[in-house]
Amino acid sequence: MIASRLPKGAIYQIIVFPVLRLLFLFLLTVGLARPGFAQILFDATKAETAGNADWVIDADSAGNPQRIPTPTISAINASTAESYWKGGISSWGVALAKLRNAGQITLGGNGIETLSAGASITYGNASNAQDLSHYQAYVVCEPNTLFTAAEKTAILNYVKNGGCLFMIADHSSSDRNNDGYDSLQVWNDLMTNNSVQTNPFGFSFNSYSGSPTAVLNSAASDPLTHGAAGTATQFVFNVGTTMTITNTSTTHASVWQTSPTKVMALYGTYGSGRFVAIGDSSPVDDGTGASGDTLYDGWNSPAGNAIVALNGTLWLLANSTATVIAPTVTTDAATSLLSNGAALNATVNPNGAATTVTFSYGLTTAYGTTASVAGSLAGASAQAASATITGLSAGTVYHYRASAVNSAGTVNGADRTFTTAAAALPDLTLAKTHTSLFRQGLTGLTYTLTATNSGAAATAGPVTVVDTLPVGLTATALTGTGWTVNLGTLTATRSDALAAASSYPPVTVTVKVAVNAAASVTNTATVSGGGEANTADNLASDPTPITALAPIEAWRFANFGTIALTPDTADTAIVAGDGLPNLLKYALGLDPHIPAVTGIITDTTTGCLRLSVSLNPNASDITCQVEVTSTLEDNASWTTDGTSIDLSTPSFLQVSDGISLGDGVRRFMRLRVTRP
């Protein structure tokens, strides 16, 4: 993507050579000595999306870069389009994912991740799940804010100790966030103003803006122009910058311009690590991204751009000198406590290397017995590990701790204790749910109560379930197969034994909802008895939202005792025989059972026909309109055109006709009431 660049000018003519068109026909598989460190981290902390830029692998619907691309990387195959992920460099990520899923490269853990805005750039910080030590390659495309002193130290030590860095810059005066620094200045500041080593990579970015004609290194040993991604015969800038190499023993040109000789793409080593640098973001721009950005497809035009970028990435991944970090481990609380066994738990971060986990346990901190977690853990994120142990003594305190081992060493978690159950006992619990939509005035709604024995032995003796309804709910029925029920006390009892890990048939409480019930109520119930000792888990609560009545439903209930539409409560019903249907009486606030007059007043004091009427201020779910016509014939056309509203409040409406009365002028007015 070339967001917010200087004008690019003409697009260079592209000649497509019959080389590997894209990157999915490789016969060469890239292997890694430490696959746990083969994750790739793309940076999005340095304003990579400022202005028209969109240098991210994937963003959510709001345009925010996502740590883990979505949808999942595992679903990508050879035919997946780059639009599978959303970002200006999504083609880069999708191409790497295709290689991973085809078994041509190994990417451990999540494979590809993004360091999103606000995240920390650290190295050797065990508390940071995205510490650089967890990744083989760190890709930063056109950073637009300076690295902090701590970040520069972290990045340089990361590379020095075996990590790999892919640097991409852009032309001078490409400061997208207007903070005074463009990407080439950000990179030069990293290399010249740090506490680790001045000019560690043996090159600098030039203050330059242009699109030079590229010369590619034809040597088969060049890892950028020749590699598993193919042989690059073309490489095109669309306004970028160049570089000057100052240490030819560590840093080498892959693509350059002549007259004068300036480097366009290079690679090199620093300490045990590797780096790649390109002077323009155009070659990795795939032409897609956030709506409104200025986008160009440089990834595919020419194909050599993608080849150079991918060969560079694969060369970085091939570095096998990454430092292994010892795992981190936390001993967690034991669960599933029985009289003779328990489940021991821990949280372990392998920190990128294959890690095995064991638990030591015994009556003292000398332990004496171990239990291993099956298999090994991998990746660079915290993961759960557990082992089930048996053969323990009932009612006994045991010490235990977790230990994690990878090639960097052994780490022990803190000591913890648990106490086995005194003996096999029943333990009653209660689950409570409600069905259907609870609404003011409705009947026949239900709660379901299910008693379960979560203990290790069958119950003995009577078991009692008691329901306590909140204000606003009234029980109308209490049922349950095998239960003896009392509707008055909402109590259900039975005496048959309930086996461990089994449930009784449910108890059903049928209720009606008061018309004035609160918007949310909570129904509670308890279970007791059966010979259990643990009563801490005998209470169940069911928060129940209650939908309020519509205004006309409340009017029906107040006048007819129901919210449902019945013959008497229908809008068109005329209960009092006075010719006024219910909907009109609702609109005017009249009692439907008492004969009444409409209360509509008309006058001509203004020289025009005028209608005034008092309204029911609670009738917010109807529409009142005043219509006029000049004839009462069958084809009369009633309309609001020409009328004017003199006053309109929830409780009063006054409307005037726009036609003055005079000789021969006939005008008629009516009130029209409608309900959706």
Secondary structure, DSSP 8 states (H G I E B T S, - for coil): --TT-S---S-------SS-SSSS--------S-GGG--EEEE-SS-TTSTT----S-B-TTS-B-SS-SS-GGG--TT--GGGS-STTHHHHHHHHHHHHTTSS---TTSEEEE-TT----SS-TT-TT-GGG-SEEEEES--S---HHHHHHHHHHHHTT-EEEEE---TT--SS-SS--HHHHHHHHHHS-SS-SSTTSEEE-S--B----EE---TT-TTTEETTEE------SSB--EEES-TTTEEEEEEETTTTEEEEEEEEETTEEEEEES-SGGG-BS--STT----B-SSSSHHHHHHHHHHHHHHHT---------EEEEEEEES--SS-EEEEEEEE-TTS-BEEEEEEESSTT--EEEE-SS-B-SSS-EEEEEEE----TT-EEEEEEEEEETTEEEE---EEEE--SS----EEEEEEE-S--BTT---EEEEEEEEE-SSS---S-EEEEEE--TTEEEEEEE-TT-EEETTTTEEEE-S---TTEE---EEEEEEE-TT--SEEEEEEEEEETT-S--TT-EEEEEEE-B---HHHHHHHHHHS-SS--TTTSTT--TTSSS--HHHHHHHT--TTS------EEE-TTSEEEEEEE--TT-TT-EEEEEEES--STT---B-TT-EEEEEETTEEEEEEEEE--TT---EEEEEEE--
